[in-house]
Amino acid sequence: MPGKDHGPTVKQDEVYQKLREKGASKEKAARIANAQANPSRKPSKKGGKSDAYEEWTRDDLYERAREIGIEGRSEMSRDELIDALRNH
C-alpha cells in the first residue's frame, strides 16, 4: 500500500508502511520513518550511551517499563521486561 498518506505526523509514508508490514507498532514505525526523514539524525547508528538492558537491575527495568506504559509489567520477569522494552 505504498503512497498512502498517514497524516502530517508521518514524514516518510513508504518507510512507515514497510515497517508496519514487518510487524512494527504504529508508534515505532512512525518514530523510525520520521527519523529517516530528518537529515540531521542518524537512525541507523547506535544511539545513546546507556548500558545494555542486561546490565540493568529488575527495578530499573520495571521503572523504565512504567515510564513507557508497558502493560502487565508487574507480573513480568527480568527477561520478560527486557523483551518488552526492546519490542516496544
C-alpha positions as CSV (number, residue, x, y, z in Angstrom):
1,M,0.0,0.0,0.0
2,P,2.8,2.5,-0.8
3,G,1.8,6.0,-1.3
4,K,-0.9,6.0,1.4
5,D,-0.9,9.2,3.4
6,H,-0.7,8.6,7.1
7,G,-1.1,12.2,8.0
8,P,1.2,15.0,8.9
9,T,2.8,13.1,11.8
10,V,4.4,10.5,9.5
11,K,7.1,12.1,7.3
12,Q,8.0,9.0,5.2
13,D,4.9,7.0,4.3
14,E,6.7,4.3,2.4
15,V,9.1,3.6,5.2
16,Y,6.3,3.6,7.7
17,Q,4.2,1.2,5.7
18,K,7.1,-1.3,5.2
19,L,7.8,-1.3,9.0
20,R,4.1,-1.9,9.7
21,E,4.1,-4.8,7.3
22,K,7.1,-6.3,9.1
23,G,5.2,-6.1,12.4
24,A,6.4,-2.8,14.0
25,S,3.9,-0.9,16.1
26,K,2.4,2.3,14.8
27,E,4.4,4.3,17.2
28,K,7.7,2.6,16.4
29,A,7.1,2.8,12.7
30,A,6.3,6.5,12.8
31,R,9.4,7.2,15.0
32,I,11.7,5.5,12.6
33,A,10.1,6.9,9.5
34,N,10.3,10.4,10.9
35,A,13.9,10.0,12.0
36,Q,14.9,8.9,8.5
37,A,13.2,11.9,7.0
38,N,15.4,14.3,9.1
39,P,18.9,14.5,7.6
40,S,20.4,15.7,10.8
41,R,19.5,12.5,12.6
42,K,21.3,9.2,12.0
43,P,18.7,6.4,12.9
44,S,20.9,3.7,11.6
45,K,23.7,4.5,14.0
46,K,23.8,3.2,17.6
47,G,22.2,5.8,19.8
48,G,22.7,6.6,23.5
49,K,25.4,5.6,25.9
50,S,23.1,3.8,28.3
51,D,24.2,0.3,29.4
52,A,22.6,-2.7,27.7
53,Y,19.4,-3.8,29.4
54,E,21.2,-7.0,30.6
55,E,23.2,-4.7,32.8
56,W,20.1,-3.1,34.4
57,T,18.5,-4.3,37.6
58,R,15.0,-5.6,37.5
59,D,13.8,-2.5,39.5
60,D,15.4,-0.2,36.8
61,L,13.8,-2.2,34.0
62,Y,10.4,-2.1,35.8
63,E,10.7,1.7,36.2
64,R,11.6,2.2,32.5
65,A,8.6,0.0,31.5
66,R,6.4,2.1,33.8
67,E,7.6,5.3,32.1
68,I,6.8,3.9,28.7
69,G,3.5,2.4,29.8
70,I,4.1,-1.3,29.2
71,E,1.0,-3.2,30.4
72,G,1.5,-6.2,32.7
73,R,5.0,-5.2,33.8
74,S,4.4,-6.0,37.5
75,E,4.0,-9.7,36.6
76,M,7.0,-9.8,34.2
77,S,10.3,-11.4,35.0
78,R,13.5,-9.6,34.3
79,D,13.9,-11.3,30.9
80,E,10.3,-10.5,30.0
81,L,10.8,-6.9,30.9
82,I,13.9,-6.7,28.7
83,D,12.0,-8.3,25.8
84,A,9.0,-5.9,26.3
85,L,11.3,-2.9,26.3
86,R,13.1,-3.9,23.2
87,N,9.9,-4.6,21.3
88,H,8.0,-1.5,22.4
